[in-house]
Each structure stands twice: as C-alpha cells, then as structure tokens.
Amino acid sequence: MSRILVDIGNSRCKSALENNGEFTPLETFAWRDVFLNEVLSKVWLEPLNGAVPDSIHVSNVAGDRMLPNLDAWCCATWGQKPIAMSSTAEFRGLKNGYTAPTTLGVDRWAAMIGARVQYSGALCVVDSGTATTVDVIDKDGLYIGGAILPGIYTMRRSLGKYTAALFAADGEISPFSDNTASGIAGGTGYASVGAIERLMDEAVKAVGPLTTVITGGEAGVLKSLLTRKAQFDPLLVLHGVRAVADEQLKSGKIVDSTCPPPDS
C-alpha cells in the first residue's frame, strides 16, 4: 500500500510518501505563485516512478487557495481526489478542549495527534512557521488550549513593512549585533524563543512534567537558541495525518475521494 501524506501550511507544502510502512519525506516547496503541474511532477511523480498511490491524505490550513488546485491535479493525474482531514472532538483518547472543536486549526490538531502517537504523558507541542503555536495536552489526553504568536520571519516582515529603513533580510543571530540585518535576526529570534520558553514554563505549571515537541519551518532557529529540553520533529504534522488515515482504514469508514465529472 502506498499513500501520499500532505501538510499544506500558510506558505509551504510538506509531503511524504508512505510505501508499505516505509516513510520517505519529499521535497518541501512554497506553494504560492507556482506552476503546480511542474512542481508536483518533480516532487511526487518522479519518486513514484510511474506508480499510482492508493490514496492522498491532506492537512490543509490554506483554505481554498491551494487545495482546489491540488484536487484538480490529482484527479487529472491519478483519477482520485485527496482526502482532507478536519479537527474533531476526539481522536484515540486525545480530547479537543476547544470551545468549538472544529474551529481548531487542523495542522495544530494533526501535530498534537502526531506527538501523542510517539510520546506518552503530558505534552507541549510547538509549531513554528508563518505563525507559531504552542499547544498543551495534559497527562490524561485533554488538550487544554494554546497560544498563537507571529512566526520569526513574519516578525521580520512586519519590521520591514512598518519601520523606516529596516528590512526583513536574513542575518546572523546573536544577542547583540553590529549591523541592522543581524539585529533584526537576533531580536526576532530571541523574541520568539523567549515567548515559547515562558509558555513552556506556564505549561508545566498547568499540567506538570511534560515533553515538548517542536516542528515547523522555523524549528531550526529555535533549536539553536532554546535553553529548555525539547524533541524536534520536522514531520510531526504528517505523522498525525498518517495516524488519521490509519484510523479511517482500520475502521472501514468510507471517505469520499471521488473526482467530480469533467466539464462537458
């Protein structure tokens, strides 16, 4: 059995090929303003080498900006539509504490599922990309809530947009810099880590000893600066997508992947 697992974020698309239980990460790409046929021919068709996946499973936070085009490509290429997961009230003992469970960002839900699959006990799940989210699960599997703050590069872009003579250029991260680019890099990097570490401390106060798992495009920056112990997993959301796909297969639940009829 082969499946493609997909994480469509606010700016980038991650995916992995699962083939008979073997998990192979595929090339990440920025999905805005790209010719999808060209990109997916390289990212998906080449690794499959002519094979057709049994199914495609997606976590999507980009709304209708990406998924309809992906649906159309998959239908034209393989005759099947990707199966988009959604946030639910419960999954394998993980209980969604959101007031309206379906409004929780599906990538956050998938990341928490991915963390629960791999770790026991209380958890703090950090996903740092365009936005950074910090979500907390107690030892009994109750998601008690989370915090949302701008991602590191989003902070840099904000400085470039709203502050005269500043720009969102990359620079070397250090506490104190002798040039503007590195000053921005250091300030935004330390601001993000400072907020995350404070929230990690608050999480311990709320649920007791826990494991922190960090993922997302900015995880590398956090790893270089974080002073607290944490696990790093760049494919955490995809592990959650896979767990949901496994549950659908195990339960025999029929998920519609039928492509719409072609226009006449």
VOBA-1610 file (N, C-alpha, C; in pm, whole numbers, padded with zeros to 5 digits, always signed):
BEGIN
Met+00085-00120+00000Met+00000+00000+00000Met+00088+00124+00000Ser+00052+00219-00085Ser+00126+00345-00088Ser+00030+00462-00070Arg+00076+00561+00005Arg-00005+00680+00029Arg+00085+00803+00025Ile+00029+00914-00018Ile+00097+01042-00008Ile+00032+01119+00105Leu+00112+01167+00198Leu+00066+01245+00312Leu+00110+01389+00292Val+00018+01483+00311Val+00044+01622+00272Val+00010+01717+00386Asp+00096+01816+00404Asp+00074+01924+00501Asp+00082+02056+00425Ile-00035+02116+00395Ile-00039+02246+00327Ile-00045+02353+00435Gly+00065+02426+00452Gly+00071+02532+00551Gly+00033+02666+00491Asn+00056+02771+00566Asn+00021+02905+00519Asn+00108+02950+00401Ser+00227+02896+00390Ser+00315+02937+00281Ser+00387+02821+00213Arg+00402+02708+00281Arg+00477+02597+00223Arg+00399+02467+00230Cys+00437+02375+00143Cys+00372+02244+00138Cys+00476+02136+00165Lys+00452+02058+00270Lys+00537+01943+00301Lys+00462+01816+00264Ser+00534+01713+00228Ser+00468+01586+00197Ser+00565+01471+00220Ala+00509+01351+00227Ala+00589+01231+00244Ala+00519+01117+00171Leu+00599+01025+00123Leu+00547+00905+00060Leu+00557+00790+00159Glu+00444+00727+00186Glu+00444+00607+00269Glu+00421+00487+00179Asn+00517+00397+00177Asn+00509+00280+00090Asn+00534+00155+00173Asn+00425+00079+00195Asn+00433-00044+00275Asn+00497-00018+00411Gly+00456+00093+00473Gly+00503+00126+00606Gly+00629+00208+00610Glu+00701+00219+00497Glu+00823+00298+00492Glu+00788+00443+00463Phe+00843+00534+00542Phe+00808+00676+00541Phe+00922+00754+00477Thr+00898+00815+00360Thr+01001+00888+00289Thr+00962+01034+00271Pro+01030+01128+00336Pro+00999+01270+00317Pro+01026+01312+00173Leu+00940+01398+00120Leu+00956+01451-00014Leu+00993+01599-00007Glu+01030+01654-00119Glu+01079+01792-00122Glu+00970+01891-00081Thr+01004+01983+00009Thr+00913+02089+00051Thr+00917+02202-00052Phe+00802+02263-00077Phe+00801+02375-00172Phe+00704+02484-00126Ala+00736+02608-00164Ala+00646+02720-00141Ala+00535+02713-00246Trp+00410+02710-00202Trp+00301+02682-00297Trp+00243+02806-00364Arg+00276+02923-00316Arg+00221+03045-00377Arg+00291+03074-00509Asp+00213+03115-00608Asp+00267+03160-00737Asp+00359+03057-00801Val+00317+02929-00797Val+00394+02825-00865Val+00306+02759-00970Phe+00370+02700-01070Phe+00300+02619-01169Phe+00292+02479-01111Leu+00176+02444-01055Leu+00162+02323-00975Leu+00197+02197-01054Asn+00157+02192-01181Asn+00186+02074-01262Asn+00337+02047-01268Glu+00413+02154-01285Glu+00558+02140-01294Glu+00619+02097-01162Val+00573+02159-01053Val+00629+02128-00921Val+00596+01985-00879Leu+00470+01944-00890Leu+00430+01811-00845Leu+00484+01701-00935Ser+00507+01732-01061Ser+00571+01633-01149Ser+00709+01597-01095Lys+00778+01696-01040Lys+00910+01672-00983Lys+00902+01612-00843Val+00816+01672-00759Val+00813+01634-00617Val+00744+01500-00594Trp+00640+01470-00670Trp+00562+01348-00648Trp+00581+01242-00756Leu+00571+01281-00882Leu+00574+01181-00988Leu+00710+01112-01000Glu+00816+01186-00988Glu+00949+01125-01001Glu+00975+01021-00893Pro+00948+01050-00763Pro+00971+00947-00661Pro+00882+00824-00679Leu+00759+00843-00731Leu+00669+00730-00750Leu+00708+00645-00871Asn+00782+00704-00966Asn+00834+00630-01081Asn+00724+00553-01156Gly+00613+00622-01182Gly+00505+00562-01259Gly+00398+00493-01177Ala+00423+00469-01049Ala+00322+00405-00964Ala+00211+00505-00928Val+00094+00452-00897Val-00020+00534-00856Val-00045+00510-00708Pro-00049+00615-00626Pro-00075+00593-00483Pro-00216+00543-00459Asp-00233+00467-00353Asp-00367+00418-00319Asp-00456+00530-00267Ser-00395+00630-00205Ser-00473+00743-00153Ser-00380+00859-00124Ile-00441+00979-00113Ile-00369+01101-00079Ile-00442+01164+00039His-00370+01196+00147His-00431+01247+00269His-00369+01383+00303Val-00455+01480+00335Val-00410+01619+00345Val-00455+01686+00474Ser-00361+01758+00536Ser-00393+01861+00635Ser-00376+01994+00565Asn-00481+02076+00565Asn-00479+02200+00487Asn-00527+02317+00571Val-00439+02418+00587Val-00479+02541+00657Val-00487+02660+00562Ala-00467+02634+00434Ala-00464+02743+00335Ala-00601+02769+00272Gly-00706+02707+00324Gly-00840+02729+00271Gly-00849+02689+00124Asp-00911+02773+00044Asp-00931+02744-00098Asp-00820+02799-00185Arg-00710+02840-00125Arg-00602+02899-00204Arg-00512+02794-00269Met-00514+02672-00219Met-00426+02567-00272Met-00499+02437-00300Leu-00586+02393-00206Leu-00645+02260-00214Leu-00725+02235-00342Pro-00809+02328-00391Pro-00881+02300-00516Pro-00789+02271-00633Asn-00677+02343-00642Asn-00581+02317-00749Asn-00515+02181-00732Leu-00488+02144-00606Leu-00431+02013-00579Leu-00532+01903-00613Asp-00658+01925-00577Asp-00764+01829-00613Asp-00768+01807-00764Ala-00766+01917-00839Ala-00775+01908-00984Ala-00656+01834-01042Trp-00537+01862-00989Trp-00417+01794-01040Trp-00423+01644-01012Cys-00461+01607-00890Cys-00467+01465-00853Cys-00574+01392-00935Cys-00687+01458-00958Cys-00792+01396-01038Cys-00746+01375-01182Ala-00678+01474-01237Ala-00630+01464-01375Ala-00518+01361-01388Thr-00437+01349-01283Thr-00319+01262-01290Thr-00350+01120-01248Trp-00427+01102-01140Trp-00450+00970-01083Trp-00597+00930-01074Gly-00687+01020-01108Gly-00829+00986-01102Gly-00885+00975-00962Gln-00820+01037-00866Gln-00872+01035-00728Gln-00844+01169-00661Lys-00935+01206-00572Lys-00926+01335-00502Lys-00862+01315-00366Pro-00774+01406-00323Pro-00717+01395-00189Pro-00824+01398-00080Ile-00797+01328+00028Ile-00888+01323+00142Ile-00837+01422+00247Ala-00913+01527+00270Ala-00872+01632+00364Ala-00922+01598+00504Met-00832+01595+00601Met-00874+01570+00739Met-00926+01698+00802Ser-00997+01685+00912Ser-01051+01800+00983Ser-01032+01780+01133Ser-01040+01887+01207Ser-01030+01878+01353Ser-01160+01819+01408Thr-01147+01730+01504Thr-01261+01663+01563Thr-01260+01679+01714Ala-01364+01633+01778Ala-01374+01647+01924Ala-01283+01550+01998Glu-01246+01438+01930Glu-01166+01336+01998Glu-01096+01250+01893Phe-00978+01202+01928Phe-00908+01105+01843Phe-00820+01018+01930Arg-00853+00891+01935Arg-00775+00792+02010Arg-00740+00839+02152Gly-00837+00895+02221Gly-00815+00939+02358Gly-00766+01080+02372Leu-00728+01144+02262Leu-00692+01287+02265Leu-00822+01366+02256Lys-00849+01444+02359Lys-00977+01516+02367Lys-00955+01664+02338Asn-01027+01714+02241Asn-01014+01853+02196Asn-01089+01945+02291Gly-01016+02027+02367Gly-01077+02115+02465Gly-01122+02248+02410Tyr-01109+02269+02280Tyr-01156+02394+02221Tyr-01306+02409+02241Thr-01353+02533+02265Thr-01496+02556+02282Thr-01575+02506+02162Ala-01523+02532+02042Ala-01581+02478+01918Ala-01471+02394+01852Pro-01467+02262+01877Pro-01354+02178+01835Pro-01320+02186+01687Thr-01420+02200+01601Thr-01392+02200+01457Thr-01322+02328+01412Thr-01318+02432+01496Thr-01252+02557+01457Thr-01103+02557+01490Leu-01056+02455+01559Leu-00912+02444+01587Leu-00839+02419+01455Gly-00730+02491+01431Gly-00653+02471+01309Gly-00614+02325+01291Val-00643+02272+01173Val-00624+02128+01152Val-00477+02090+01160Asp-00385+02180+01126Asp-00243+02148+01139Asp-00204+02134+01286Arg-00263+02214+01373Arg-00236+02203+01515Arg-00289+02070+01568Trp-00409+02033+01526Trp-00470+01906+01566Trp-00384+01789+01517Ala-00341+01795+01391Ala-00257+01688+01336Ala-00123+01680+01410Ala-00064+01794+01443Ala+00063+01794+01516Ala+00046+01731+01653Met-00064+01763+01721Met-00088+01703+01853Met-00109+01553+01841Ile-00182+01510+01739Ile-00201+01366+01717Ile-00065+01300+01691Gly+00017+01365+01604Gly+00149+01311+01575Gly+00236+01299+01699Ala+00225+01396+01789Ala+00302+01390+01914Ala+00251+01279+02004Arg+00120+01265+02014Arg+00061+01162+02100Arg+00094+01021+02051Val+00108+01005+01920Val+00144+00875+01864Val+00283+00832+01912Gln+00371+00930+01933Gln+00510+00898+01962Gln+00552+00915+02108Tyr+00476+00994+02184Tyr+00515+01024+02323Tyr+00396+01004+02416Ser+00426+00964+02538Ser+00322+00947+02639Ser+00329+01061+02739Gly+00225+01071+02822Gly+00223+01174+02925Gly+00183+01310+02871Ala+00202+01412+02954Ala+00165+01548+02915Ala+00261+01598+02807Leu+00207+01686+02720Leu+00283+01732+02605Leu+00266+01882+02584Cys+00372+01945+02536Cys+00367+02081+02485Cys+00413+02074+02339Val+00325+02110+02246Val+00353+02096+02104Val+00370+02235+02044Val+00489+02262+01990Val+00521+02392+01932Val+00538+02376+01781Asp+00463+02454+01706Asp+00473+02453+01560Asp+00506+02595+01515Ser+00628+02615+01465Ser+00676+02749+01433Ser+00698+02764+01284Gly+00611+02842+01219Gly+00623+02871+01078Gly+00582+03014+01054Thr+00489+03036+00962Thr+00435+03171+00940Thr+00379+03225+01071Ala+00308+03141+01143Ala+00268+03168+01282Ala+00332+03063+01371Thr+00347+03095+01498Thr+00395+02997+01595Thr+00282+02964+01690Thr+00256+02836+01708Thr+00152+02793+01800Thr+00214+02707+01911Val+00164+02723+02031Val+00209+02645+02146Val+00085+02583+02209Asp+00073+02450+02199Asp-00046+02379+02245Asp-00010+02281+02355Val-00098+02266+02453Val-00068+02187+02572Val-00173+02078+02594Ile-00124+01958+02620Ile-00208+01840+02646Ile-00170+01785+02782Asp-00270+01758+02867Asp-00237+01704+02999Asp-00213+01553+02990Lys-00174+01492+03101Lys-00135+01351+03101Lys-00250+01258+03068Asp-00374+01305+03083Asp-00491+01222+03052Asp-00538+01240+02908Gly-00467+01322+02830Gly-00502+01338+02690Gly-00596+01453+02661Leu-00620+01541+02759Leu-00706+01656+02735Leu-00623+01772+02682Tyr-00659+01821+02564Tyr-00597+01941+02511Tyr-00659+02060+02584Ile-00579+02130+02665Ile-00634+02237+02749Ile-00636+02372+02678Gly-00565+02384+02566Gly-00565+02510+02493Gly-00426+02547+02445Gly-00418+02661+02379Gly-00289+02700+02323Gly-00276+02850+02304Ala-00160+02890+02257Ala-00130+03031+02229Ala-00081+03042+02085Ile-00106+03159+02025Ile-00064+03186+01887Ile+00012+03318+01885Leu+00129+03316+01822Leu+00208+03438+01806Leu+00269+03440+01667Pro+00317+03555+01621Pro+00376+03561+01487Pro+00501+03474+01478Gly+00520+03412+01362Gly+00643+03340+01337Gly+00761+03435+01326Ile+00881+03380+01330Ile+01001+03463+01329Ile+01009+03547+01202Tyr+00991+03484+01087Tyr+01002+03560+00962Tyr+00886+03658+00947Thr+00770+03624+01002Thr+00657+03717+00999Thr+00691+03843+01078Met+00758+03828+01191Met+00804+03945+01267Met+00900+04029+01183Arg+00991+03962+01115Arg+01088+04035+01032Arg+01018+04112+00921Arg+00921+04049+00857Arg+00847+04116+00750Arg+00770+04236+00804Ser+00717+04222+00924Ser+00645+04334+00985Ser+00737+04453+01007Leu+00858+04427+01054Leu+00955+04535+01071Leu+00987+04602+00938Gly+01003+04519+00835Gly+01034+04573+00705Gly+00922+04657+00647Lys+00798+04619+00681Lys+00682+04689+00624Lys+00650+04818+00699Tyr+00665+04817+00830Tyr+00615+04928+00910Tyr+00722+05017+00973Thr+00850+04982+00956Thr+00955+05062+01016Thr+01048+05117+00909Ala+01074+05246+00912Ala+01157+05309+00810Ala+01299+05253+00811Ala+01348+05225+00688Ala+01488+05186+00665Ala+01523+05048+00720Leu+01423+04971+00765Leu+01451+04834+00808Leu+01396+04737+00705Phe+01450+04619+00703Phe+01411+04520+00603Phe+01416+04382+00667Ala+01355+04285+00599Ala+01344+04151+00657Ala+01455+04058+00608Ala+01574+04113+00590Ala+01686+04032+00541Ala+01732+03933+00648Asp+01785+03820+00602Asp+01842+03724+00695Asp+01975+03777+00747Gly+02004+03747+00868Gly+02132+03786+00926Gly+02172+03685+01031Glu+02292+03699+01083Glu+02341+03609+01186Glu+02272+03640+01318Ile+02225+03535+01385Ile+02153+03554+01510Ile+02250+03558+01626Ser+02251+03669+01699Ser+02329+03683+01821Ser+02254+03781+01911Pro+02283+03783+02041Pro+02208+03872+02131Pro+02220+04018+02093Phe+02339+04060+02054Phe+02363+04200+02021Phe+02448+04206+01894Ser+02401+04283+01797Ser+02465+04282+01666Ser+02516+04421+01628Asp+02614+04423+01538Asp+02670+04550+01493Asp+02623+04590+01353Asn+02512+04523+01307Asn+02453+04561+01179Asn+02303+04535+01184Thr+02228+04604+01098Thr+02083+04601+01107Thr+02024+04464+01078Ala+02074+04397+00973Ala+02017+04267+00936Ala+02030+04167+01050Ser+02149+04160+01111Ser+02168+04068+01223Ser+02093+04113+01347Gly+02078+04243+01363Gly+01998+04293+01475Gly+01854+04248+01466Ile+01799+04253+01345Ile+01662+04205+01324Ile+01654+04055+01344Ala+01751+03981+01288Ala+01751+03836+01303Ala+01759+03796+01450Gly+01850+03860+01524Gly+01865+03828+01666Gly+01745+03868+01748Gly+01695+03988+01723Gly+01580+04037+01801Gly+01457+03950+01782Thr+01427+03915+01658Thr+01308+03834+01632Thr+01328+03690+01679Gly+01448+03638+01662Gly+01474+03501+01709Gly+01461+03489+01859Tyr+01524+03582+01932Tyr+01517+03578+02077Tyr+01377+03612+02128Ala+01305+03699+02057Ala+01167+03730+02098Ala+01081+03605+02091Ser+01096+03530+01982Ser+01016+03408+01967Ser+01052+03304+02072Val+01182+03281+02090Val+01225+03182+02189Val+01186+03224+02330Gly+01197+03352+02360Gly+01159+03399+02492Gly+01012+03374+02521Ala+00926+03400+02423Ala+00783+03374+02441Ala+00756+03225+02456Ile+00821+03144+02372Ile+00798+02999+02378Ile+00844+02942+02511Glu+00960+02982+02558Glu+01009+02928+02685Glu+00921+02971+02802Arg+00870+03093+02798Arg+00777+03135+02904Arg+00650+03051+02900Leu+00599+03025+02779Leu+00479+02942+02766Leu+00507+02797+02808Met+00627+02748+02780Met+00663+02614+02827Met+00661+02608+02979Asp+00710+02713+03045Asp+00707+02719+03191Asp+00563+02721+03242Glu+00478+02799+03176Glu+00336+02805+03214Glu+00269+02670+03193Ala+00311+02598+03088Ala+00254+02466+03062Ala+00285+02369+03174Val+00409+02374+03224Val+00447+02287+03336Val+00364+02322+03459Lys+00340+02451+03483Lys+00255+02491+03595Lys+00114+02436+03580Ala+00066+02430+03455Ala-00072+02389+03430Ala-00092+02238+03435Val+00004+02161+03382Val-00019+02016+03368Val+00090+01930+03431Gly+00195+01991+03486Gly+00301+01914+03546Gly+00410+01877+03446Pro+00497+01784+03481Pro+00608+01745+03393Pro+00556+01704+03255Leu+00629+01743+03152Leu+00581+01718+03016Leu+00696+01702+02919Thr+00663+01658+02801Thr+00757+01651+02689Thr+00721+01760+02590Thr+00819+01840+02549Thr+00797+01942+02448Thr+00844+01890+02313Val+00758+01902+02213Val+00791+01859+02077Val+00777+01979+01985Ile+00880+02006+01906Ile+00883+02125+01821Ile+00893+02086+01675Thr+00814+02153+01592Thr+00814+02129+01448Thr+00798+02261+01376Gly+00795+02257+01243Gly+00770+02378+01165Gly+00895+02431+01097Gly+00875+02521+01002Gly+00984+02572+00921Gly+01089+02651+00997Glu+01052+02708+01113Glu+01146+02786+01193Glu+01205+02705+01307Ala+01181+02573+01308Ala+01228+02489+01418Ala+01380+02491+01429Gly+01450+02505+01316Gly+01596+02509+01321Gly+01649+02628+01398Val+01585+02743+01381Val+01625+02862+01457Val+01600+02840+01606Leu+01483+02785+01637Leu+01450+02760+01778Leu+01549+02663+01841Lys+01587+02562+01765Lys+01679+02460+01817Lys+01812+02521+01856Ser+01855+02622+01779Ser+01985+02684+01807Ser+01981+02778+01928Leu+01862+02821+01968Leu+01850+02921+02075Leu+01786+02868+02203Leu+01705+02765+02192Leu+01626+02719+02306Leu+01715+02666+02418Thr+01684+02704+02540Thr+01760+02654+02655Thr+01686+02542+02728Arg+01559+02519+02695Arg+01483+02411+02755Arg+01498+02284+02671Lys+01480+02169+02735Lys+01489+02041+02664Lys+01366+02023+02575Ala+01388+01979+02453Ala+01277+01959+02359Ala+01316+01855+02256Gln+01214+01790+02200Gln+01230+01699+02087Gln+01195+01776+01960Phe+01269+01751+01852Phe+01245+01820+01726Phe+01202+01718+01620Asp+01090+01746+01556Asp+01036+01654+01454Asp+00979+01736+01339Pro+01052+01750+01228Pro+01004+01833+01117Pro+00880+01777+01049Leu+00850+01649+01069Leu+00737+01585+01001Leu+00622+01554+01097Leu+00614+01627+01207Leu+00515+01596+01310Leu+00373+01599+01257Val+00338+01701+01179Val+00202+01710+01123Val+00173+01590+01035Leu+00270+01548+00954Leu+00249+01434+00865Leu+00230+01304+00943His+00296+01291+01058His+00273+01174+01143His+00128+01172+01191Gly+00073+01291+01220Gly-00067+01299+01259Gly-00160+01266+01144Val-00129+01315+01025Val-00210+01283+00907Val-00210+01133+00883Arg-00095+01070+00898Arg-00087+00925+00879Arg-00171+00851+00983Ala-00168+00896+01108Ala-00248+00829+01211Ala-00397+00837+01180Val-00443+00952+01133Val-00584+00968+01097Val-00618+00878+00979Ala-00529+00872+00879Ala-00553+00785+00764Ala-00558+00638+00808Asp-00469+00599+00900Asp-00469+00461+00952Asp-00601+00429+01020Glu-00652+00525+01098Glu-00777+00502+01171Glu-00895+00488+01075Gln-00896+00568+00969Gln-01002+00558+00869Gln-00998+00421+00802Leu-00878+00373+00772Leu-00864+00242+00708Leu-00904+00130+00804Lys-00861+00140+00928Lys-00890+00038+01029Lys-01040+00028+01057Ser-01106+00144+01066Ser-01249+00145+01099Ser-01338+00109+00981Gly-01279+00108+00862Gly-01358+00082+00743Gly-01448+00197+00703Lys-01422+00313+00763Lys-01502+00430+00731Lys-01478+00473+00587Ile-01585+00490+00513Ile-01574+00527+00372Ile-01553+00677+00363Val-01441+00715+00301Val-01411+00856+00281Val-01416+00885+00132Asp-01496+00982+00094Asp-01517+01011-00047Asp-01390+01072-00109Ser-01337+01003-00207Ser-01224+01057-00285Ser-01259+01059-00433Thr-01390+01064-00460Thr-01436+01062-00598Thr-01415+01199-00663Cys-01360+01194-00783Cys-01339+01319-00856Cys-01470+01365-00920Pro-01490+01495-00928Pro-01610+01545-00996Pro-01606+01509-01144Pro-01722+01494-01208Pro-01722+01462-01350Pro-01660+01577-01429Pro-01589+01545-01537Pro-01528+01650-01617Pro-01633+01739-01680Asp-01598+01866-01701Asp-01691+01957-01765Asp-01723+01908-01905Ser-01849+01913-01938Ser-01892+01869-02071Ser-01871+01980-02174
//
